[in-house]
Amino acid sequence: MANKSIILVFLFVLSCKGTYKQEENKAEIKPITIPQKKPEILYGINLDSFSVITKKIRWGQSFSDILLKNGISNQTIYQANQKIKPFFNLKKIKKGNTYTLLFKKGNKKPSYFIYETSVYDYLICKLTGPITANKIKREITYNDKKISGSIQSSLYLSFDEQNHPLDLVNHMVDVFAWQVDFFRIMPGDRYDILYTEERINGKLVGIKNIKAAKFFHNNKTYYAIGYDQGFGNDYFDEEGRSLRKTFLRSPLNFYRISSKYQKRRFHPVLKRYRDHLGTDYAAPRGTPIMSVADGKVVEARYTKNNGYFVKIKHNNIYTTQYLHMSKFAKGIKKGRFVDQGEVIGYVGSTGLATGPHVCFRFWRNGRQVDPYKQNDLPDGEPVLEKHVRSFSYVKEKYIKILQEV
């Protein structure tokens, strides 16, 4: 009986030992998770089976040149051109813009042509199978942002030093054009700006608009409150008065004044002193020139001294003239009515000019005057009575944000 008990104990130990080993083995077995490689997507296409070539358009290079060089037949190029035509004019492909070719692996001919038409959209053309083309708009996200700063020398340098978006400089100059002389900025001038930025895939691509701004200049604080009365966004002071005049401050968006209205200026071409009854704005050749107010074109022609020029009558009191253009804008001719801000021509150096600029001349009651000394130009429309309460709400909200430290 004793021997039988010993055998039973031995078998129980062996049994437990086997169970322990099984549990131990179970604990050691762990499932292996193989991380899935995230597919690389470009222009909405999975690149797993494609190789990519991205280049910049060279001077004089065309859509046809690019495709012919990569083995695409003339027939396919023609068909692609026809598909693209409703969305984009291929003659407007610009030097320096980016294009991309996608090649199916093992194939020497591209399957896709993509052209970056702007930061906001791109053109994509499928070159194999049924040829297709489309212009794709990128998804934009909008974020409101506030910045502040002080100025030591110029608004541009202040923005540059503090890494603020430089596009905002031109927006600010436009908003406060008649309140602040940005050519006479004083050290210690300050600004606070609430604006909306545009981002694509997290990257800043542009400024949509300024919502509100505060500018301290020459010991005075100026406010600009953005508000839409149903005619598009405009800017008003804290009393609801329009910051706009019936005239723009300048016929250009990007410029520097190279010569002001003055008596007895030494003429750089004629090499003698004579009255300079205009304001010269230096800018790169081809910069758009805008009409500073609504009016009727009374002259659009060429003369030896003025080069290509446009003259616009705005009413019985005011007339303006724009000299030394490289060319007129499409449709600009005598008798045409133009709107404020409409492009009427492009900066050049035709006539008696040493470099690209526009000479802007301003008539008041038939006499040429300095536009910067016309302090009684008519204002734009104030906030309408039916919008006063709504504007007050928006104004108080924006001013509170601008005053926050």
C-alpha positions as CSV (number, residue, x, y, z in Angstrom):
1,M,0.0,0.0,0.0
2,A,2.9,2.3,0.8
3,N,4.5,1.6,-2.5
4,K,1.2,2.3,-4.3
5,S,1.0,5.7,-2.5
6,I,4.5,6.6,-3.6
7,I,3.7,5.8,-7.2
8,L,0.6,8.0,-7.1
9,V,2.5,10.9,-5.6
10,F,5.2,10.5,-8.3
11,L,2.5,10.5,-11.1
12,F,0.9,13.6,-9.6
13,V,4.2,15.5,-9.5
14,L,4.9,14.6,-13.1
15,S,1.4,15.7,-14.1
16,C,1.8,19.1,-12.3
17,K,5.2,19.5,-13.9
18,G,3.8,18.9,-17.3
19,T,0.9,21.4,-16.7
20,Y,3.4,24.0,-15.5
21,K,5.5,23.6,-18.6
22,Q,2.4,24.0,-20.8
23,E,1.4,27.2,-19.0
24,E,5.0,28.4,-19.2
25,N,5.0,27.7,-23.0
26,K,1.7,29.5,-23.4
27,A,3.0,32.6,-21.6
28,E,6.1,32.7,-23.9
29,I,4.1,32.8,-27.2
30,K,3.4,36.4,-28.1
31,P,1.7,37.5,-31.3
32,I,4.0,39.5,-33.6
33,T,2.5,42.7,-35.0
34,I,4.0,43.8,-38.3
35,P,3.6,47.5,-38.7
36,Q,1.8,48.4,-41.9
37,K,3.7,50.9,-44.1
38,K,1.6,54.0,-44.6
39,P,1.2,54.5,-48.4
40,E,2.8,57.7,-49.7
41,I,0.1,59.8,-51.4
42,L,0.9,62.6,-53.9
43,Y,-1.8,64.6,-55.7
44,G,-4.3,61.9,-54.5
45,I,-2.3,59.1,-56.1
46,N,-0.7,56.1,-54.3
47,L,3.0,56.2,-55.2
48,D,3.7,52.5,-54.4
49,S,3.8,51.7,-58.1
50,F,5.1,55.0,-59.5
51,S,8.4,56.9,-59.7
52,V,8.3,60.6,-59.5
53,I,10.2,63.4,-61.4
54,T,9.6,67.0,-60.3
55,K,11.1,70.0,-62.1
56,K,10.6,73.7,-62.8
57,I,9.4,75.2,-66.0
58,R,12.4,76.7,-68.0
59,W,12.2,79.8,-70.1
60,G,10.3,79.1,-73.3
61,Q,9.4,75.6,-72.3
62,S,5.9,74.4,-73.2
63,F,3.5,71.6,-72.3
64,S,4.3,69.9,-75.6
65,D,8.0,70.2,-75.2
66,I,7.9,68.4,-71.8
67,L,5.7,65.5,-73.1
68,L,7.5,65.1,-76.4
69,K,10.9,64.8,-74.6
70,N,9.4,62.1,-72.4
71,G,8.1,60.0,-75.3
72,I,4.5,61.1,-75.5
73,S,3.1,61.1,-79.1
74,N,1.7,64.2,-80.8
75,Q,-1.7,62.6,-81.0
76,T,-1.8,62.1,-77.2
77,I,-0.5,65.6,-76.6
78,Y,-3.3,67.0,-78.8
79,Q,-6.0,65.0,-76.9
80,A,-4.6,66.0,-73.5
81,N,-4.6,69.6,-74.7
82,Q,-8.2,69.4,-75.6
83,K,-9.1,67.9,-72.2
84,I,-7.2,70.6,-70.4
85,K,-8.5,73.5,-72.4
86,P,-11.8,74.0,-70.4
87,F,-9.9,74.3,-67.1
88,F,-6.6,76.0,-68.0
89,N,-4.9,77.8,-70.8
90,L,-1.6,76.0,-71.4
91,K,-0.1,79.1,-73.0
92,K,0.0,80.6,-69.4
93,I,2.5,78.0,-68.1
94,K,5.1,80.2,-66.3
95,K,8.8,79.9,-66.0
96,G,9.7,78.8,-62.5
97,N,6.5,77.0,-61.7
98,T,6.7,73.4,-60.7
99,Y,5.5,70.4,-62.8
100,T,5.6,66.7,-61.9
101,L,5.6,63.5,-64.0
102,L,4.5,60.2,-62.6
103,F,5.9,57.1,-64.3
104,K,4.5,53.6,-63.8
105,K,7.4,51.5,-62.6
106,G,9.1,49.9,-65.6
107,N,7.5,52.3,-68.0
108,K,9.6,55.1,-69.7
109,K,6.6,57.2,-70.6
110,P,4.8,59.2,-67.9
111,S,1.3,58.2,-66.9
112,Y,0.4,61.6,-65.3
113,F,1.4,65.3,-65.8
114,I,0.7,67.7,-62.9
115,Y,1.3,71.4,-63.0
116,E,1.2,73.7,-60.0
117,T,-1.1,76.5,-61.3
118,S,-0.9,78.2,-57.8
119,V,-0.5,77.5,-54.1
120,Y,-4.3,77.0,-54.0
121,D,-4.8,74.5,-56.9
122,Y,-3.1,72.3,-59.4
123,L,-3.7,70.8,-62.9
124,I,-3.6,67.0,-63.3
125,C,-3.8,65.2,-66.6
126,K,-3.9,61.4,-67.0
127,L,-2.0,60.4,-70.1
128,T,-2.7,56.7,-70.3
129,G,-5.9,54.8,-71.1
130,P,-8.8,57.2,-71.3
131,I,-7.1,60.6,-71.2
132,T,-8.6,62.8,-68.5
133,A,-7.8,66.3,-67.0
134,N,-9.0,68.3,-64.1
135,K,-8.1,71.3,-62.0
136,I,-8.0,70.4,-58.3
137,K,-8.5,73.0,-55.5
138,R,-6.6,72.2,-52.3
139,E,-8.4,72.3,-49.0
140,I,-7.8,75.5,-47.2
141,T,-8.1,76.0,-43.4
142,Y,-8.6,79.5,-42.0
143,N,-7.2,80.6,-38.6
144,D,-7.7,83.9,-36.9
145,K,-4.4,85.3,-35.4
146,K,-3.3,88.5,-33.6
147,I,0.1,90.0,-33.8
148,S,1.6,93.1,-32.2
149,G,4.8,95.1,-32.6
150,S,6.6,98.4,-32.5
151,I,8.4,100.2,-35.3
152,Q,11.9,101.6,-35.3
153,S,12.4,102.4,-38.9
154,S,9.7,101.0,-41.2
155,L,6.6,98.8,-41.0
156,Y,8.3,96.3,-43.4
157,L,11.4,96.0,-41.3
158,S,9.4,95.6,-38.1
159,F,7.4,92.7,-39.7
160,D,10.6,91.1,-41.1
161,E,12.5,91.3,-37.8
162,Q,9.6,89.7,-35.9
163,N,8.8,87.1,-38.6
164,H,5.3,88.4,-39.2
165,P,3.8,87.6,-42.6
166,L,5.1,90.2,-45.0
167,D,1.9,90.1,-47.1
168,L,0.3,91.9,-44.2
169,V,2.4,95.0,-44.9
170,N,0.5,95.7,-48.1
171,H,-2.8,95.0,-46.4
172,M,-2.0,97.5,-43.7
173,V,-0.9,100.2,-46.1
174,D,-4.2,99.7,-48.0
175,V,-6.4,99.8,-44.9
176,F,-4.8,102.9,-43.4
177,A,-3.8,104.6,-46.7
178,W,-5.5,107.9,-45.9
179,Q,-5.0,108.0,-42.1
180,V,-1.2,107.1,-41.9
181,D,1.6,108.4,-44.0
182,F,3.7,105.2,-44.1
183,F,6.6,107.2,-45.6
184,R,6.8,109.2,-42.3
185,I,6.7,106.4,-39.7
186,M,8.1,107.5,-36.4
187,P,10.2,105.4,-34.0
188,G,7.9,104.1,-31.4
189,D,4.8,103.8,-33.6
190,R,2.9,100.6,-32.7
191,Y,0.4,98.2,-34.2
192,D,-2.0,95.4,-33.3
193,I,-3.5,93.4,-36.0
194,L,-6.2,90.7,-36.0
195,Y,-6.2,88.8,-39.3
196,T,-7.2,85.6,-41.0
197,E,-4.5,83.4,-42.3
198,E,-4.8,80.6,-45.0
199,R,-3.1,77.3,-44.5
200,I,-2.8,74.2,-46.7
201,N,-1.5,71.0,-45.1
202,G,-0.5,73.1,-42.1
203,K,1.6,75.5,-44.2
204,L,0.9,79.2,-44.3
205,V,0.1,80.1,-47.9
206,G,-1.6,83.5,-47.7
207,I,-3.6,86.2,-45.8
208,K,-7.3,86.2,-46.4
209,N,-8.0,89.6,-44.8
210,I,-7.5,91.9,-41.9
211,K,-10.4,91.7,-39.5
212,A,-9.4,94.6,-37.4
213,A,-6.3,96.7,-36.6
214,K,-5.0,99.4,-34.3
215,F,-2.2,101.7,-35.3
216,F,-0.5,104.2,-33.0
217,H,1.2,107.0,-35.0
218,N,2.2,110.5,-34.3
219,N,0.7,110.3,-30.8
220,K,-2.7,109.3,-32.1
221,T,-4.4,105.9,-32.1
222,Y,-6.2,104.8,-35.3
223,Y,-8.7,101.9,-35.4
224,A,-9.8,99.9,-38.5
225,I,-12.8,97.6,-38.1
226,G,-13.7,95.3,-40.9
227,Y,-17.4,95.1,-41.6
228,D,-19.6,94.0,-44.6
229,Q,-22.8,96.0,-45.2
230,G,-23.7,93.9,-48.1
231,F,-21.3,95.5,-50.6
232,G,-18.2,93.5,-49.6
233,N,-15.8,93.9,-46.7
234,D,-14.8,97.5,-45.9
235,Y,-13.1,99.3,-43.0
236,F,-14.4,101.9,-40.6
237,D,-13.1,103.8,-37.5
238,E,-14.6,103.4,-34.1
239,E,-17.3,106.0,-34.9
240,G,-18.4,104.1,-38.0
241,R,-16.8,106.5,-40.5
242,S,-15.3,104.9,-43.6
243,L,-11.5,104.8,-43.8
244,R,-11.8,104.9,-47.5
245,K,-11.8,107.9,-49.7
246,T,-13.5,108.0,-53.1
247,F,-9.8,107.8,-54.3
248,L,-7.2,105.1,-53.7
249,R,-4.0,106.4,-52.1
250,S,-1.9,105.0,-54.9
251,P,-2.4,103.4,-58.4
252,L,-0.1,100.5,-57.4
253,N,-0.1,97.9,-54.7
254,F,3.7,97.4,-54.5
255,Y,5.8,100.5,-55.0
256,R,8.1,103.1,-53.7
257,I,7.9,106.8,-54.4
258,S,10.9,107.7,-56.5
259,S,10.0,111.3,-57.2
260,K,7.3,113.5,-55.6
261,Y,5.3,116.4,-57.0
262,Q,7.7,119.3,-57.0
263,K,8.6,122.6,-58.7
264,R,11.9,122.8,-60.6
265,R,13.0,119.1,-60.5
266,F,16.2,118.2,-62.5
267,H,14.9,116.0,-65.3
268,P,17.0,112.8,-65.5
269,V,16.5,112.5,-69.3
270,L,16.4,116.1,-70.5
271,K,19.2,117.1,-68.0
272,R,17.6,120.4,-67.1
273,Y,15.3,121.8,-64.5
274,R,11.6,121.8,-65.1
275,D,8.4,121.4,-63.0
276,H,7.5,117.8,-62.1
277,L,3.7,117.9,-61.7
278,G,3.2,114.2,-60.9
279,T,4.2,111.6,-58.4
280,D,6.6,108.8,-59.7
281,Y,6.0,105.3,-58.3
282,A,8.9,102.9,-59.1
283,A,7.9,99.3,-59.5
284,P,9.0,96.2,-61.5
285,R,8.1,96.2,-65.2
286,G,4.6,94.6,-65.7
287,T,3.3,95.6,-62.3
288,P,-0.5,96.2,-62.7
289,I,-1.6,99.9,-62.6
290,M,-5.1,100.6,-61.2
291,S,-7.5,103.4,-61.6
292,V,-7.7,105.2,-58.3
293,A,-11.5,105.9,-58.6
294,D,-14.5,105.2,-60.8
295,G,-14.5,107.1,-64.1
296,K,-14.5,107.3,-67.8
297,V,-11.3,106.9,-70.0
298,V,-10.9,110.1,-72.0
299,E,-7.5,109.2,-73.5
300,A,-5.6,105.9,-74.0
301,R,-2.7,106.5,-76.5
302,Y,1.0,107.0,-77.1
303,T,3.0,110.2,-77.2
304,K,6.7,110.8,-77.4
305,N,7.1,112.2,-73.9
306,N,4.4,110.3,-72.0
307,G,4.8,107.0,-73.7
308,Y,1.7,104.8,-73.4
309,F,-0.7,106.6,-71.0
310,V,-4.3,106.6,-69.8
311,K,-6.3,109.6,-68.7
312,I,-9.5,109.2,-66.7
313,K,-12.2,111.7,-65.8
314,H,-13.8,110.9,-62.5
315,N,-16.3,113.8,-62.3
316,N,-16.5,117.5,-63.0
317,I,-13.7,118.2,-60.5
318,Y,-11.2,115.4,-60.6
319,T,-9.2,113.8,-63.4
320,T,-6.1,111.5,-63.2
321,Q,-3.4,110.4,-65.7
322,Y,-1.0,107.4,-65.7
323,L,2.1,107.7,-67.8
324,H,5.0,105.5,-69.2
325,M,3.0,102.2,-69.3
326,S,4.5,99.2,-71.0
327,K,1.0,98.4,-72.4
328,F,-2.7,98.9,-71.8
329,A,-4.9,96.4,-70.0
330,K,-7.2,94.4,-72.2
331,G,-10.3,96.5,-73.3
332,I,-8.9,99.8,-72.1
333,K,-9.7,102.5,-74.7
334,K,-11.3,105.9,-75.0
335,G,-14.9,105.9,-73.8
336,R,-14.6,102.9,-71.5
337,F,-15.9,103.2,-68.0
338,V,-13.7,101.8,-65.3
339,D,-14.1,101.0,-61.6
340,Q,-11.9,101.9,-58.7
341,G,-9.1,99.4,-58.4
342,E,-9.6,98.1,-62.0
343,V,-6.3,97.3,-63.8
344,I,-5.9,99.8,-66.7
345,G,-2.3,99.1,-67.7
346,Y,1.1,97.8,-66.7
347,V,4.3,99.5,-65.5
348,G,6.9,100.3,-68.1
349,S,9.4,102.9,-69.2
350,T,8.0,104.2,-72.5
351,G,8.4,107.9,-73.4
352,L,10.9,110.0,-71.5
353,A,11.7,107.6,-68.7
354,T,14.9,106.1,-67.4
355,G,13.5,103.1,-65.7
356,P,10.2,101.2,-65.0
357,H,7.7,103.4,-63.1
358,V,4.3,105.1,-63.5
359,C,4.0,108.9,-63.3
360,F,0.7,109.6,-61.6
361,R,-0.9,113.0,-62.3
362,F,-3.9,114.4,-60.5
363,W,-6.1,117.3,-61.7
364,R,-8.5,119.3,-59.6
365,N,-10.7,121.8,-61.5
366,G,-8.4,121.6,-64.5
367,R,-5.2,122.3,-62.5
368,Q,-2.5,119.7,-61.7
369,V,-2.1,119.4,-57.9
370,D,-0.2,117.2,-55.4
371,P,-2.7,114.3,-54.5
372,Y,-1.1,113.9,-51.1
373,K,-2.1,117.5,-50.1
374,Q,-5.8,117.1,-51.0
375,N,-7.1,116.7,-47.4
376,D,-10.7,117.3,-48.3
377,L,-11.3,114.5,-50.7
378,P,-14.8,113.0,-50.3
379,D,-15.1,110.1,-47.9
380,G,-16.6,106.7,-48.6
381,E,-20.0,105.8,-47.3
382,P,-20.2,105.4,-43.4
383,V,-21.9,102.5,-41.6
384,L,-25.6,102.6,-42.7
385,E,-28.2,103.3,-40.0
386,K,-29.7,99.8,-40.3
387,H,-26.2,98.3,-39.5
388,V,-25.3,100.5,-36.6
389,R,-26.2,98.0,-33.8
390,S,-24.6,95.1,-35.6
391,F,-21.4,97.1,-36.3
392,S,-21.3,98.2,-32.7
393,Y,-21.3,94.6,-31.6
394,V,-18.5,93.6,-34.0
395,K,-16.5,96.8,-33.1
396,E,-16.6,96.1,-29.3
397,K,-15.6,92.5,-29.9
398,Y,-12.6,93.4,-32.1
399,I,-11.4,96.3,-30.0
400,K,-11.4,94.1,-26.9
401,I,-9.1,91.6,-28.7
402,L,-6.8,94.3,-30.0
403,Q,-6.4,95.8,-26.5
404,E,-5.5,92.5,-24.9
405,V,-1.9,92.2,-23.9
